[in-house]
Amino acid sequence: MPEDRFEDLVDELVGCPGVTPPRGGSGFGRSALRWEKKIFAMFVRGRLVVKLPASRVDALVAGGDGVRFDANKGHNHESLRARLRT
């Protein structure tokens, strides 16, 4: 299940310096992993979303590994909604 894989990612990274776990609750970013208070990964609508340089997002989209993340404000060129492989 994608949720389980995201939880594994959270468990692995939350012990790293500067990384804080999702805060829960409601609103944007409730499922987000943060590094120094900035979102770098989150689980949204059943998909992993990661913040990456725009050029890396372009390459991953071109390779079919995900689509640009849209938070209902238009596509974010530095966020990728990844296709997780099992």
C-alpha positions as CSV (number, residue, x, y, z in Angstrom):
1,M,0.0,0.0,0.0
2,P,1.3,3.5,-0.8
3,E,0.4,4.8,2.7
4,D,2.6,2.1,4.2
5,R,5.5,3.0,2.0
6,F,5.2,6.6,2.9
7,E,5.1,5.7,6.6
8,D,8.3,3.7,6.1
9,L,9.9,6.8,4.5
10,V,8.8,8.9,7.5
11,D,10.2,6.4,10.0
12,E,13.5,6.3,8.2
13,L,14.0,10.1,7.8
14,V,12.5,11.5,11.0
15,G,15.7,10.7,13.0
16,C,17.8,12.8,10.6
17,P,18.9,16.3,11.8
18,G,16.5,19.0,10.9
19,V,13.7,16.6,9.7
20,T,10.3,16.8,11.4
21,P,7.4,14.4,10.9
22,P,4.0,15.2,9.6
23,R,2.0,17.2,12.0
24,G,-1.4,15.8,11.2
25,G,-4.6,17.8,11.6
26,S,-6.2,19.5,8.7
27,G,-5.0,21.8,5.9
28,F,-2.3,21.8,3.4
29,G,0.9,20.2,4.5
30,R,-0.6,18.0,7.2
31,S,1.1,14.9,5.8
32,A,4.4,16.7,5.0
33,L,7.9,15.8,6.0
34,R,9.9,19.0,6.6
35,W,13.5,19.8,6.7
36,E,14.3,22.9,8.6
37,K,10.5,23.8,8.5
38,K,10.3,23.5,4.7
39,I,8.2,20.8,3.1
40,F,10.2,18.3,1.0
41,A,7.9,15.3,0.8
42,M,4.2,14.6,1.5
43,F,1.5,12.2,0.8
44,V,-1.4,13.7,-1.1
45,R,-4.4,12.0,-2.6
46,G,-2.7,8.6,-2.4
47,R,0.5,9.8,-4.0
48,L,4.0,10.7,-2.8
49,V,4.8,14.4,-3.7
50,V,8.5,15.5,-3.5
51,K,10.1,18.9,-3.9
52,L,12.9,18.7,-6.4
53,P,14.8,21.1,-8.7
54,A,12.6,22.0,-11.7
55,S,15.1,20.4,-14.1
56,R,14.9,17.1,-12.2
57,V,11.1,17.3,-12.2
58,D,11.2,17.9,-16.0
59,A,13.4,14.8,-16.5
60,L,11.2,12.5,-14.3
61,V,8.0,13.7,-16.0
62,A,9.6,13.1,-19.4
63,G,10.6,9.6,-18.3
64,G,7.0,8.8,-17.2
65,D,8.0,8.6,-13.5
66,G,5.4,11.1,-12.3
67,V,3.4,14.3,-13.1
68,R,3.8,17.8,-11.9
69,F,2.0,18.3,-8.6
70,D,-1.1,20.6,-8.7
71,A,-2.3,21.9,-5.4
72,N,-5.3,23.5,-7.1
73,K,-3.2,26.6,-7.8
74,G,-1.7,25.4,-11.1
75,H,1.3,23.1,-11.6
76,N,4.3,23.6,-9.3
77,H,7.4,23.2,-11.5
78,E,9.5,22.1,-8.5
79,S,7.1,19.4,-7.1
80,L,6.5,16.0,-8.6
81,R,3.7,13.6,-7.8
82,A,5.6,10.3,-8.1
83,R,4.5,7.0,-9.6
84,L,5.6,4.5,-7.0
85,R,6.7,1.1,-8.2
86,T,6.1,-2.0,-6.1
